Amino acid sequence: MMSHIRRTRVTAWVILATAALSAVMLAQSCRGRPNQEEEEERVARTGPAPAQISEQNGESSLTLGPEAQNRLGIETISLSEISVRTEFTAPALVLPVQDLSNLRGAYVAGQAQLEKTRINLDVARKEYLRLKTLYEDNQNASRKALESADGTVRAAEADEGAAQQGLDLQTSIARQQWGDVVADWIAADSADLQRILASTEMLVEVTIASGEALSAPARIVLEIPANRRVTATFVSHFPRLDPRIQGMPLLYAIPEQAGLATGANLVAHLPAGKLRRGLVIPQEAVVWSEGQSWVYRQTAANQFSRRAVPTDAPVENGFFVVKGFSTGDQVVVRGAQALLSEELILEGQGGGAGEGDNP
């Protein structure tokens, strides 16, 4: 009996001790971590943490809370490895296309003249056949009328031949000046020609220097003013040689570019050589400051590091790099310019806390 009472007391003591320990741990937990309401009250009272600028591993680092990132519209992408061919540069020239309109007009006039002579020839032949039938039917038509009709047919045939030669000459001129593809555009009044004449596309001559063993790439990248890049599509070999450069001229088409005038000298980047492994930095990720191109990498949830990026190897939609960045790096593709502005503001404030998170 006494043993049973003793065991009961021990069990009750253990239960009480466990309950007391749980209460102490709960109290400590509550004291060490504010609840959601307390956190919201703190933010309402003091505001979000201010933006800060610092230097880490020789790079400028910007600290921004979630509120500031949302305000600046920050978006990132993850870099992945690709293979591209090495490139070399070549001079390029935006071509005037007024004579394309003249060539098309002359071709249309030649077509109309040829059609007119064919109609006249058809009428003359029918008349000759009618008179020939009458003449052979007991000479109901005179021989003189039949000979006159024959002469009319021969004259119409000569006119048709001359008109055809004139049209062929127009085609030959177009081929000599612009190449087979553009000559076919002119003859067919194609949609490609209409885009050129409507200035929604432009034609560019690219000259590959003599000695470069390279076939014409289907697509190349052109440097255009204001640090922009545009992809050009191969049209054909170009029959006119730039007198300044000895080499192989090629004709490319690009979408119309604001501010790009006829006669502008550009630089073309053409793929060649062996494949190389590397990364593509998106064009929209690159910002410019003090003559240098930069990219912002997100190195932590609230940190963005500014790193220099080379732009001497442009590829479609960006720049190819082989060092300085790693697969999986998160780079800012939207809001990069806003980050640069934010950083410059903080630098002007002496590098301390700024108002980056305040509305």
Secondary structure, DSSP 8 states (H G I E B T S, - for coil): -HHHHHHHHHHHHHHHHHHHHHHHHHHHHHHHS--HHHHHHHHHHH-S---EEEEETTEEEEE--HHHHHHHT-EEEE--EEEEEEEEEEEEEE---HHHHHHHHHHHHHHHHHHHHHHHHHHHHHHHHHHHHHHHTTT-S-HHHHHHHHHHHHHHHHHHHHHHHHHHHHHHHHHHHH-HHHHHHHHHT-HHHHHHHTTSEEEEEEEEETT------SEEEEEETTTEEEEEEEEEE-SS--TT--EEEEEEEEE--TT--TT-EEEEEEEEEEEEEEEEEEGGGEEEETTEEEEEEEEETTEEEEEE---SSEETTEEEESSS--TT-EEEEESHHHHHHHHHHHHHTTSS--STT--
